[in-house]
Amino acid sequence: MKKILIISPNFPPVNAADMHRVRQSIGFFRQMGWESTVVAVEPAFIEMSTDPILLETLPADADIIRIPAWKTATTRKFGLGNIGYRSLSAYYKTGNRLLKTGKFDLVYFSTTAFPVMVLGRIWKRKFGVPYIIDMQDPWRNDFYLDKPKNERPPKFWMAYRMDKYMEAYAMKKVDGIISVSEGYPKTLMERYNNIKPEMCSVIPFGGAGIDFEILEKTSLKNNLFKKEDGKINLVYIGRGGHDMNLAVNSIFHALKSGLDKQPELFGKIRLFFVGTSYAADGKGIKTIEPLAEKSGVGQLVSEITDRLPYFEAMKVLKDADLLIIPGSTDTNYTASKLYPYILANKPLLAVFNENSSVVDILDKTRAGVCVIFHNDESPEVCGERVLNALNDLLIRLPFIPDTNWNEFEPYSAREASRRQVDFFNKVTAE
């Protein structure tokens, strides 16, 4: 059996989006001939909420090594709060020990804590072990270069310069790229001539049906709304951001038009945006409610910047009358959260760029309605299409989507794991 060393700083019980690929895969890896060791940061050093139920989704015999990290009270004096920087030295020491004493065939970085990825090149030089990088989000992100200062992330220029240097260092010796989107490998191939098409594999996150099986066994409560409160509860759980403004404003334009034309129906709507900020709990800045107020639908919209524990979020999805997902103007954005939405088996409305993979997935699976937008159109124009789709869904409520589960199988966690293993075998055979 081959052995893989997986670097995933955020790992259960930490409730982070970037740990789901590994969380869903390690049980299948063993079945498919790969024994895994996951090195993760101790939850106490991570400024994110936790969900202990996530531990129940891991194999009982999972080999997980927990390491410390520098505390933010120390590193923020130097402007560094990213867990990738804070855990870098501990990863270096732990990785050296494991690779020196163990016979690993591959190192796999699956995280958005990008700084730790530079260790792949260092370990490859020292121990001769190839490494794969999983690109779940852009590392060096050129998307904001031409955006106004108020639309850029905090400390953008400092972070951008560091990311630019570190990405180049890691990518120039990488052995393989796994990505959630076709756009990321394309960008990397344009930047680095050592990266070839055969070195890349596009593998979206899989949908884990076991999560909803576990949810059914819990006594978790939905504390956002009551199911039988006479309202029509619409839910979005996921990040916000200026790149979603076109989709969000289109949704709000549709709500306002619907409220003006059919006040009795649209006046029942309550739209919840949950977990919209990556900031620590209590420190997030609302980016959605101000748009709702400006559009005249503030009374219908509630934004909670804090992330809910994972299974509480799943409970909210199950209790909602209608799920809604706004997309990004970044055409590489794929919304891996789409699969739990589909597995929730609730009416679903997505508003996405015409080139997003979400459009094709929803068309094939028939799990929901997707309104497409073009980046150069106005929210008012797109909003009319959203209004028509939303109105059609509202008058049909309640109903269960006619999802084609055979078409969904390629997006399952098992299939995503199989594709990863195929790629591991390819990389280690070369």
C-alpha positions as CSV (number, residue, x, y, z in Angstrom):
1,M,0.0,0.0,0.0
2,K,1.3,3.4,-0.9
3,K,1.6,6.2,1.7
4,I,0.6,9.8,1.4
5,L,1.4,12.7,3.7
6,I,-1.5,15.2,3.7
7,I,-1.0,18.8,4.8
8,S,-4.3,20.3,5.9
9,P,-3.9,22.9,8.7
10,N,-7.7,23.4,9.2
11,F,-9.1,20.0,10.0
12,P,-12.1,18.7,12.1
13,P,-13.3,19.7,14.5
14,V,-12.4,23.1,12.9
15,N,-15.3,24.3,10.8
16,A,-13.4,25.5,7.7
17,A,-14.4,25.2,4.1
18,D,-10.9,24.0,2.9
19,M,-10.8,20.8,4.9
20,H,-13.8,19.1,3.3
21,R,-11.9,17.5,0.4
22,V,-9.5,15.6,2.8
23,R,-12.3,15.0,5.4
24,Q,-14.4,13.3,2.7
25,S,-11.6,11.4,1.0
26,I,-9.3,9.7,3.6
27,G,-11.7,6.8,4.2
28,F,-11.9,6.1,0.5
29,F,-8.1,6.5,0.0
30,R,-7.4,3.4,2.2
31,Q,-10.0,1.4,0.2
32,M,-8.2,2.5,-3.0
33,G,-4.7,1.5,-1.9
34,W,-3.4,4.7,-0.3
35,E,-2.6,4.9,3.4
36,S,-2.8,8.5,4.6
37,T,-1.3,10.6,7.4
38,V,-2.9,14.0,7.9
39,V,-0.9,16.7,9.7
40,A,-3.2,19.4,11.0
41,V,-3.0,22.3,13.4
42,E,-4.3,22.0,16.9
43,P,-7.8,23.6,16.9
44,A,-6.8,25.8,19.9
45,F,-4.4,27.8,17.6
46,I,-7.0,28.4,14.9
47,E,-9.4,31.4,15.0
48,M,-12.4,29.5,13.6
49,S,-15.4,27.9,15.2
50,T,-15.5,24.2,15.7
51,D,-18.1,21.5,15.3
52,P,-17.3,18.3,17.2
53,I,-19.8,16.3,15.1
54,L,-17.4,16.6,12.2
55,L,-15.1,14.2,14.0
56,E,-17.8,11.5,13.5
57,T,-17.3,11.7,9.7
58,L,-13.7,10.6,9.9
59,P,-12.6,7.0,9.9
60,A,-12.1,5.6,13.3
61,D,-8.5,4.6,12.5
62,A,-7.6,7.9,10.8
63,D,-3.9,8.8,11.4
64,I,-4.0,12.5,12.3
65,I,-1.0,14.3,13.8
66,R,-1.8,17.7,15.5
67,I,0.9,20.4,15.7
68,P,1.1,23.8,17.4
69,A,1.3,27.2,15.8
70,W,2.4,30.6,16.8
71,K,-0.3,32.5,18.6
72,T,-1.9,35.5,16.9
73,A,-1.1,37.7,19.9
74,T,2.5,37.4,18.8
75,T,2.3,37.3,15.1
76,R,-0.1,40.1,14.6
77,K,2.6,42.5,15.9
78,F,4.2,41.8,12.5
79,G,0.9,41.9,10.6
80,L,0.6,38.1,10.2
81,G,-2.5,36.3,11.2
82,N,-2.8,33.6,8.5
83,I,-2.5,30.1,9.9
84,G,-0.2,29.2,7.1
85,Y,2.4,31.6,8.3
86,R,1.8,30.8,12.0
87,S,2.2,27.0,11.5
88,L,5.0,27.1,9.0
89,S,7.9,26.3,11.4
90,A,6.0,23.5,13.1
91,Y,5.1,22.0,9.7
92,Y,8.7,22.2,8.7
93,K,9.9,20.3,11.8
94,T,7.1,17.7,11.7
95,G,7.4,17.1,8.0
96,N,11.2,16.6,8.3
97,R,10.7,14.0,11.0
98,L,8.0,12.1,9.2
99,L,9.7,12.1,5.8
100,K,13.0,11.1,7.3
101,T,11.7,8.1,9.2
102,G,8.6,7.1,7.1
103,K,8.5,5.9,3.5
104,F,6.0,8.3,2.0
105,D,5.4,8.2,-1.8
106,L,3.7,11.6,-2.0
107,V,3.0,14.9,-0.2
108,Y,-0.4,16.4,-0.8
109,F,-1.2,20.0,0.1
110,S,-5.0,20.5,0.4
111,T,-5.6,23.8,2.0
112,T,-6.1,27.5,1.4
113,A,-3.5,28.3,4.0
114,F,-1.1,28.7,1.1
115,P,2.2,29.6,2.8
116,V,2.8,26.0,3.9
117,M,2.9,24.9,0.3
118,V,6.5,26.2,-0.1
119,L,7.6,23.3,2.0
120,G,6.8,20.9,-0.8
121,R,9.8,22.2,-2.8
122,I,12.0,22.1,0.3
123,W,11.0,18.5,1.2
124,K,11.3,17.4,-2.4
125,R,14.9,18.6,-2.5
126,K,15.7,17.0,0.9
127,F,13.9,13.7,0.6
128,G,13.1,13.3,-3.1
129,V,9.3,13.0,-2.4
130,P,7.1,14.5,-5.1
131,Y,4.3,16.9,-4.1
132,I,0.8,17.8,-5.4
133,I,-0.9,21.1,-4.7
134,D,-4.7,21.3,-4.4
135,M,-5.9,24.8,-5.7
136,Q,-9.2,25.4,-4.0
137,D,-8.9,29.2,-4.4
138,P,-6.5,31.5,-6.1
139,W,-3.2,31.9,-4.2
140,R,-1.7,34.8,-6.0
141,N,-5.0,36.6,-6.8
142,D,-4.8,39.1,-9.7
143,F,-8.6,39.5,-9.6
144,Y,-8.4,42.6,-7.3
145,L,-5.5,44.4,-9.1
146,D,-7.8,46.7,-11.1
147,K,-10.4,47.0,-8.3
148,P,-10.9,50.2,-6.2
149,K,-9.2,50.1,-2.8
150,N,-12.5,49.8,-0.9
151,E,-13.2,46.5,-2.8
152,R,-9.9,44.9,-2.0
153,P,-9.2,42.6,0.9
154,P,-7.4,44.1,3.9
155,K,-3.6,44.5,3.5
156,F,-4.0,43.6,-0.1
157,W,-0.7,44.9,-1.5
158,M,1.5,43.4,1.2
159,A,-0.3,40.0,0.9
160,Y,-0.2,40.1,-2.9
161,R,3.6,40.6,-3.0
162,M,4.2,37.8,-0.6
163,D,1.8,35.5,-2.4
164,K,3.4,36.3,-5.7
165,Y,6.9,35.3,-4.5
166,M,5.8,32.2,-2.5
167,E,3.5,30.9,-5.2
168,A,6.3,31.1,-7.8
169,Y,8.7,29.3,-5.4
170,A,6.3,26.4,-4.8
171,M,5.0,26.0,-8.4
172,K,8.3,25.9,-10.2
173,K,9.0,22.4,-8.8
174,V,5.5,21.0,-8.3
175,D,4.7,17.6,-9.6
176,G,1.0,17.9,-10.0
177,I,-1.9,20.3,-9.6
178,I,-5.4,19.4,-8.5
179,S,-8.0,22.1,-8.9
180,V,-11.7,22.8,-8.3
181,S,-11.8,24.9,-11.5
182,E,-10.4,24.7,-15.0
183,G,-9.4,28.3,-14.8
184,Y,-6.8,27.9,-12.0
185,P,-4.5,25.4,-13.9
186,K,-4.8,27.5,-17.0
187,T,-3.6,30.6,-15.1
188,L,-0.7,28.6,-13.6
189,M,0.4,27.3,-16.9
190,E,0.5,30.8,-18.3
191,R,2.6,31.9,-15.4
192,Y,5.0,28.9,-15.1
193,N,6.3,27.1,-18.2
194,N,7.1,24.0,-16.1
195,I,3.4,23.3,-15.5
196,K,2.0,21.2,-18.4
197,P,-1.6,20.1,-19.1
198,E,-0.8,16.5,-18.2
199,M,0.3,17.7,-14.7
200,C,-3.2,19.0,-13.9
201,S,-6.4,17.5,-12.9
202,V,-9.7,19.3,-12.3
203,I,-11.6,17.6,-9.5
204,P,-14.4,19.5,-7.8
205,F,-15.3,18.8,-4.1
206,G,-17.5,15.8,-3.8
207,G,-20.9,15.6,-2.1
208,A,-20.9,13.5,1.0
209,G,-24.3,11.9,1.6
210,I,-23.1,10.5,4.9
211,D,-23.2,14.1,6.4
212,F,-27.0,14.1,6.0
213,E,-27.3,10.6,7.4
214,I,-25.4,11.8,10.5
215,L,-27.5,14.9,10.7
216,E,-30.7,12.8,10.9
217,K,-29.3,11.1,14.0
218,T,-28.7,14.4,15.9
219,S,-31.0,16.5,17.9
220,L,-29.7,19.8,16.5
221,K,-32.0,22.8,16.3
222,N,-32.3,25.5,13.8
223,N,-32.0,28.7,15.8
224,L,-32.5,31.1,12.8
225,F,-36.2,30.6,12.1
226,K,-39.1,28.4,12.8
227,K,-40.3,26.1,10.0
228,E,-44.0,26.9,10.5
229,D,-43.8,30.6,11.2
230,G,-45.9,31.6,8.2
231,K,-42.9,33.0,6.4
232,I,-41.1,31.8,3.3
233,N,-37.6,31.2,4.5
234,L,-34.8,31.5,1.9
235,V,-31.2,30.6,3.0
236,Y,-27.7,31.2,1.7
237,I,-24.8,29.8,3.7
238,G,-21.4,30.9,2.5
239,R,-19.0,33.8,2.0
240,G,-19.9,37.2,0.8
241,G,-17.6,39.6,-1.1
242,H,-17.6,42.3,-3.7
243,D,-17.2,39.8,-6.5
244,M,-20.7,38.6,-5.7
245,N,-22.3,42.0,-5.8
246,L,-23.8,41.6,-9.3
247,A,-25.5,38.4,-8.3
248,V,-26.6,39.6,-4.9
249,N,-27.9,42.9,-6.3
250,S,-29.8,41.0,-9.0
251,I,-31.5,39.0,-6.3
252,F,-32.4,42.1,-4.4
253,H,-33.7,43.8,-7.5
254,A,-35.9,40.7,-8.0
255,L,-37.2,40.9,-4.4
256,K,-38.0,44.6,-4.7
257,S,-39.8,44.1,-8.0
258,G,-41.7,41.2,-6.6
259,L,-42.6,43.1,-3.5
260,D,-44.0,46.0,-5.5
261,K,-46.0,43.7,-7.8
262,Q,-47.1,40.9,-5.4
263,P,-46.7,42.3,-1.9
264,E,-48.7,39.5,-0.3
265,L,-46.4,36.8,-1.7
266,F,-43.1,38.5,-1.6
267,G,-43.8,40.1,1.8
268,K,-43.6,36.7,3.4
269,I,-40.0,36.2,2.3
270,R,-37.2,36.2,4.8
271,L,-33.8,35.8,3.2
272,F,-30.9,34.7,5.5
273,F,-27.2,35.2,4.5
274,V,-25.1,33.2,7.0
275,G,-21.3,32.9,7.4
276,T,-20.5,35.7,5.0
277,S,-17.2,36.6,6.5
278,Y,-13.9,34.8,7.0
279,A,-13.1,36.9,10.0
280,A,-13.1,35.5,13.5
281,D,-16.5,35.2,15.2
282,G,-17.9,38.6,16.2
283,K,-15.4,40.5,14.0
284,G,-16.9,40.2,10.6
285,I,-18.1,43.2,8.7
286,K,-21.5,43.0,7.0
287,T,-21.4,43.3,3.2
288,I,-24.8,42.0,2.3
289,E,-27.3,43.9,4.4
290,P,-26.0,47.3,3.2
291,L,-26.8,46.2,-0.4
292,A,-30.3,45.1,0.7
293,E,-31.0,48.4,2.4
294,K,-29.9,50.3,-0.7
295,S,-32.2,48.1,-2.9
296,G,-35.1,48.8,-0.6
297,V,-35.5,45.2,0.7
298,G,-33.6,45.6,4.0
299,Q,-36.6,44.4,6.0
300,L,-36.6,41.1,4.2
301,V,-32.8,40.3,4.6
302,S,-30.8,39.2,7.6
303,E,-27.0,38.8,7.5
304,I,-25.0,36.8,10.1
305,T,-21.3,37.1,9.4
306,D,-20.2,34.4,11.8
307,R,-20.0,30.8,10.5
308,L,-22.4,28.3,11.9
309,P,-21.0,24.9,13.0
310,Y,-21.1,22.7,10.0
311,F,-24.0,20.4,11.0
312,E,-26.1,23.3,12.3
313,A,-25.6,24.8,8.9
314,M,-26.8,21.6,7.3
315,K,-29.9,21.7,9.6
316,V,-30.7,25.2,8.4
317,L,-30.5,24.0,4.8
318,K,-32.9,21.2,5.5
319,D,-35.4,23.5,7.2
320,A,-35.4,26.2,4.6
321,D,-38.2,26.6,2.1
322,L,-35.9,27.6,-0.7
323,L,-32.1,27.6,-1.0
324,I,-30.4,30.4,-2.9
325,I,-26.7,30.7,-4.1
326,P,-25.2,33.9,-5.6
327,G,-22.2,33.4,-7.8
328,S,-19.1,35.4,-8.4
329,T,-18.0,37.6,-11.4
330,D,-14.8,35.6,-11.2
331,T,-15.5,33.0,-13.8
332,N,-13.2,30.5,-12.0
333,Y,-15.5,30.4,-9.0
334,T,-17.2,27.1,-8.8
335,A,-19.0,27.2,-5.4
336,S,-18.1,23.8,-4.0
337,K,-20.9,24.4,-1.4
338,L,-23.2,23.5,-4.3
339,Y,-23.1,19.8,-3.5
340,P,-24.5,20.0,0.1
341,Y,-27.2,22.2,-1.3
342,I,-28.1,19.5,-3.8
343,L,-28.0,16.8,-1.2
344,A,-30.3,18.8,1.1
345,N,-32.9,18.0,-1.6
346,K,-34.7,21.4,-1.3
347,P,-35.9,23.8,-4.0
348,L,-32.8,25.7,-5.2
349,L,-32.1,28.9,-7.1
350,A,-28.6,29.8,-8.2
351,V,-27.4,33.0,-9.9
352,F,-24.1,32.4,-11.6
353,N,-21.8,33.6,-14.4
354,E,-22.6,32.0,-17.7
355,N,-19.1,30.3,-17.7
356,S,-19.4,28.7,-14.3
357,S,-19.4,25.0,-13.9
358,V,-22.4,25.4,-11.7
359,V,-24.6,26.1,-14.8
360,D,-23.7,22.7,-16.3
361,I,-24.0,20.8,-13.1
362,L,-27.5,22.0,-12.3
363,D,-28.6,21.4,-15.9
364,K,-27.4,17.8,-15.8
365,T,-28.7,17.0,-12.4
366,R,-32.0,19.0,-12.6
367,A,-31.4,19.7,-8.9
368,G,-32.3,23.4,-9.2
369,V,-32.8,26.4,-11.4
370,C,-29.8,28.5,-12.5
371,V,-30.1,32.1,-13.7
372,I,-27.0,33.0,-15.7
373,F,-25.6,36.5,-15.8
374,H,-23.0,38.3,-18.0
375,N,-20.4,40.4,-16.1
376,D,-21.1,43.4,-18.2
377,E,-24.9,43.6,-17.6
378,S,-26.7,45.5,-14.9
379,P,-28.4,44.0,-11.8
380,E,-31.7,45.4,-13.1
381,V,-31.4,43.3,-16.3
382,C,-30.3,40.1,-14.6
383,G,-32.8,40.8,-11.8
384,E,-35.8,40.5,-14.1
385,R,-34.7,36.9,-15.0
386,V,-34.2,36.2,-11.3
387,L,-37.7,37.5,-10.6
388,N,-39.2,35.2,-13.2
389,A,-37.4,32.2,-11.9
390,L,-38.0,33.0,-8.2
391,N,-41.7,33.6,-8.8
392,D,-42.0,30.2,-10.6
393,L,-40.4,28.5,-7.6
394,L,-42.4,30.4,-5.0
395,I,-45.8,29.4,-6.4
396,R,-44.8,25.7,-6.5
397,L,-43.7,25.6,-2.8
398,P,-43.4,23.2,-1.1
399,F,-41.9,20.6,-3.4
400,I,-39.0,18.2,-3.7
401,P,-36.7,18.7,-6.7
402,D,-36.8,16.1,-9.4
403,T,-33.0,15.5,-9.1
404,N,-31.4,13.0,-11.4
405,W,-29.2,11.2,-8.8
406,N,-27.5,9.1,-11.4
407,E,-26.2,12.3,-13.0
408,F,-25.1,13.5,-9.5
409,E,-22.9,10.4,-8.9
410,P,-19.8,11.9,-10.7
411,Y,-19.9,14.7,-8.1
412,S,-20.0,12.3,-5.1
413,A,-17.3,12.1,-2.5
414,R,-16.4,8.6,-3.6
415,E,-16.0,9.6,-7.2
416,A,-13.9,12.6,-6.2
417,S,-11.7,10.4,-4.1
418,R,-11.3,7.9,-6.9
419,R,-10.2,10.6,-9.3
420,Q,-7.7,11.9,-6.8
421,V,-6.2,8.4,-6.3
422,D,-5.9,8.0,-10.1
423,F,-4.0,11.2,-10.2
424,F,-1.7,10.1,-7.2
425,N,-0.9,6.9,-9.1
426,K,-0.1,8.9,-12.3
427,V,2.2,11.3,-10.5
428,T,4.1,8.7,-8.5
429,A,4.5,6.4,-11.6
430,E,6.4,9.1,-13.5
